[in-house]
Amino acid sequence: MSQTQSTQVSENGCPECGGCVRADGTETVCADCGLVVGEHRIDHGPEWRSFADDDTDPERTGAPRTRARHDRGLSTEIGRPTRTTARKRRRFARLRTHHNRARIGSKRDRNRVYAFTEIRRLCDVLGVPEAIRDQACVLFESAQDADLLRGRSIEGFAAASVYAAARAANVSRTVPEVCSAAKATADEHHAAFDAMNRELGLPIGAVHPSEYLARFASRLDCASAVEARARELAETAVEAGLVGGKNPSGVAAACLYTAGREHESGLTQQAAADVADVTPVTVRNTYVDLRDRLETAIE
């Protein structure tokens, strides 16, 4: 019985003689007649449960549901007994094999399992949060439900789902970064992303160059003043219309290079181009446009 219930019983008194009741361990006993009013104390805390019969390491009934698995993580698994005979171990091995086969009932589920595994691996390599991983799995399910996978690469849709989910969450990753970590080629990625964007209407817009600045500045070991000036230059480039038709990562690299020249940090065009995975010509052309724009504004 809980403390609240014990207090209520104490106020009401003993149901037999009306005497005073008191708590004695887990029991509530009348002090006058000895009647046991309550025998068990109710624990309103979480119900911990150990499947290994180990009271020192309690566990809940299982992991929470997740969208990163085709069955939402609700399936069960047959364990591996250790203290048993070899015959029973072989029996359990056969049971696990049949159980794993039964979990995937169709080719559609098999493709989803393979794609979700690739998405989880890709998200780990790119270092994106779990929320983006779950959203990427949802996007792949939507593409599969819309029958967009027919004749296209599953790996390409997995990569495109991660890329689209990252862009929607403003955690931008460049296409070369995604394709270098994925099993899909750049063409397979572009084909899958175009199909998803056309048929599903992805809630993403143009990438702002400033979204790349923090990551690029960290890799180039730029000072905070250089990064702050690069953000101002990125806003200037967007307002002046210098971003249209250009790679936003290249514009971000050019802004860092321009800010580095103003602060005499020694940043080279080649280093800025390498971190953005663009050519030095791309950085140079954007730098010239920015310089002309700044000179015009000063005049």
N, C-alpha and C positions, 0 to 999 in steps of 0.2 A: 504494500500500500504506500502511496506517495506521501510526502510530508504534508501536502495540502489536505489529502483525505484524512490523515491522522489528526490534523487540527480540527477538521469538521467533526470527526467522531468524538474528539475531546470536548468540543462545545456541546454536542448533543448528549454526551454521557453514555453510560452502559445501557444497552437495550433491555437488559434483564432487571437490573436493580437500580439503574439511574445513577450509579456511582461514577467515580472519576476513572478514566482510562488513561493508560500511559503506554509509550512505545518501549518495547523490550526486544532489541535486535531487529529481526524482521517481523515480529509479531506485535500486535496491539492488544494489551491485556487490561482487564478491569482490575483496579487495585483493591476493590472491596470483595467481589465474589469470585475473582479469578477467571472470568469468562474470556476466552480468546476471541476478541472482536474481529481482528484481521490477522491472517496467517502469513500472507506473502506481500512484500513491498513491490509496488509497480515501478519499473524502471522506464522512464519516458525518453531515455537516450537512444542512440542508434543501435540497431540490432546487429552487432558484429557476429560474424560467423566464420569459423575456420573449417575448411574442407579437408585439411590435413590432420585434423584432431590435435592441433597444436595450440594450446592456449596462450603461448608466448608470442605468437605471430598471427593475430586475427586478421581476417580478410573479409571484404564484402562479397556479395554474391557474384561479382564479375565486373568487367570494365564497362564504362558508359557506352552508349550507342554513338556511332560515328558514321558520317556520310562517306568516309574514305574507304569503305568496304562494301562489296556488292550486296551483302545481307545485313548491313547496318551494324555488324559486329554482334549479332544475336545468336550465331551458330555456336554449337558446342564442339569440343574436341576430346578425343579419347586419349587419356594419359598414357604414360609409359611406366608400368609397374616394375619395380626393381627387385623386391623380395618375392620372387615367384620362380616357378620352374621354366625351363627353356620352352617346353611345349606351350605353356600359357603365354609366354612372350611372343612366340610366333603367331598364336591365335589373336592376340591383341594387335599385332602388326597387320594381319589380314583385315581385322575389323577397322583399323584406321584407314587402310587403303579403300575399302568399300565406302566408308563414311565420307572420305574426301571426294570420292566420285559422286556420291549422292548429293553433296552440297551444290554441285554444278549440274543443273538439270537440262541445260540447253546450250547451244552454241552462243546464243546471246549472252548468257551468264558467263560463259567462258571468256568471251571477248571483254566483258566488263571487268572480270577479275584481272585479266592481263593488263588492261588499260589503267585500272586503279593502282596496280603494283608499279607500273611505269610512272604514274603521276606522283606517288609517294616518293619514289626514288629521285625523280627530277626535282621535287620540292626540297628534298634534303640537300641535294647538290647545290641548288641555287640559294638555299638559306632563307626561304620565305616562311612566314608564319603558318600555323596549322589552319587558320581560318581561310587562307588562300587555297590551301590544299583541299579543304572540304568544298569550297566553291568551285574549284576546278573539276572535282568529281561530279558535282551537280551539273556543270556545263556539259561534261561528256555524256551524262545520262540524257540530257535534253537533246544533244546531237544524235544520240542513238535512237531515241524515241521518234525523232523527226526523220529517221532513215537517211541520214547524211553520210553514213559510213560505207555505203555500198560503192564498191570500186575504189575506195580511198584507203589510206594507211591508218591503222589504229595508232601507231606511234606518232603520226602526224597530228591526229586529233588530241592525243594526250599532251603533246607539246603545245598545241594551240590553246588548249583549255587552261594550262598553267599560265601561258603568256597573257591570255585575255583576263583571267582572274586577277593576275598581278596588276595589270593596267587598270582594271576597275577599282582596285583597292589603293591606287596611287603608290604602288610599290613597283616602280618601273624596272623592267629588265629588258635589255636590248634583244633583238631577234638573234644576232650571232651568239649571244650568251646562252640563250635557251637552246638553240640548235646544236651548239658545241657540247652541251651536257645531255641532250636527248639522243635517242636512237634514230630519230627521223632526220631526213635531209631538209635543207632549206626549202626546196620545192614542195615537199610533202607538207611542211609546216604552213607555207603560204596557201596551198590549196585548201587545207583544212580550215585555216583561219578565215579565208574569204568565204567559204561555204557557211561557216557558223555566223559570221557577221552579216551575211546576206539573208539567211533563212531565219536565224534566231533574233536578229536585231540586238547585238551586244551593247550594253550600256556603257560604251567607252567613247572617248573623244580623242582629240589630238593631244599628244604628249607634250607637256610644257618642258622646255630645256632645263628649268631649275630642278626638276625631279631627279636629274642625274648628278647634280652638282655635288651633293654631300658625299656620294659614293666615289665619284671621280676625284674629288679633293682629298679624300682620305687615302686613296691609292697613290696619289701623286705627292702626298705629304705636304700639302699646301697650308699656309698659315690661315688663320681665321679671317684676317683682313683681306686676303686674296679671295677667299670663298665669298665673303660678304660683297666685295666689289663685283665678283662674277655674277652674283644674283642680280645686282643692279643692271649689269650689262645684259643679262638674259631678259629682264623686263623691257629694257630699251629695244632689244632686238624684236621682241614680240610686238611692241607698240609700233615699231617702224615697218613691220611686215617683212622682216628679213628671214622669218622662219618658214614661210610658206614654200612648200616643195622641197625642203631640205630635211636632212636627217637630224632630229632633235638632239641626239647624242653628239653629233658633230658640232652642232651649235653650242652645246654645253662645253665641249672641249675647247672651242674657239673663245668662249667667254672666259674660261680659266686661263687660257694662254694670254689673252689681252690683259686680264687683271694681273697676271704674273709679270708681264712686261712693265706695267705701270708701277708695280712695287719692286721691280728688279729682283725677282725671286729666282731667276735663272731657269725657268721652265721653258723647255724647247717644244717646237711644233711636233716633232716626232714622238716625244713622250706623251703629249696631250692626245695625239692621234692614236697611239697604241692603246691607251686606257679606254678610249671610246670605240676602238675597233673600226676606225675610219682611216682614210689616207691623209697624209700631211697636206695634200692639195685642198681637201675639203676644209681643213682647219684654216689654211691660209686664205682661201676665198672669203670665208665668213669673217675672218679677222680684218681683211681689207674693207669689207662692207661696214663692219662696226666702226673702224677707224674713220672712214669717210662720214659716217653718220654723226660721230662725236665731233668731228671738225666742223661739220655743218651746224650743229647745235651751238657750238662755241661762237661761231661767226654771227 
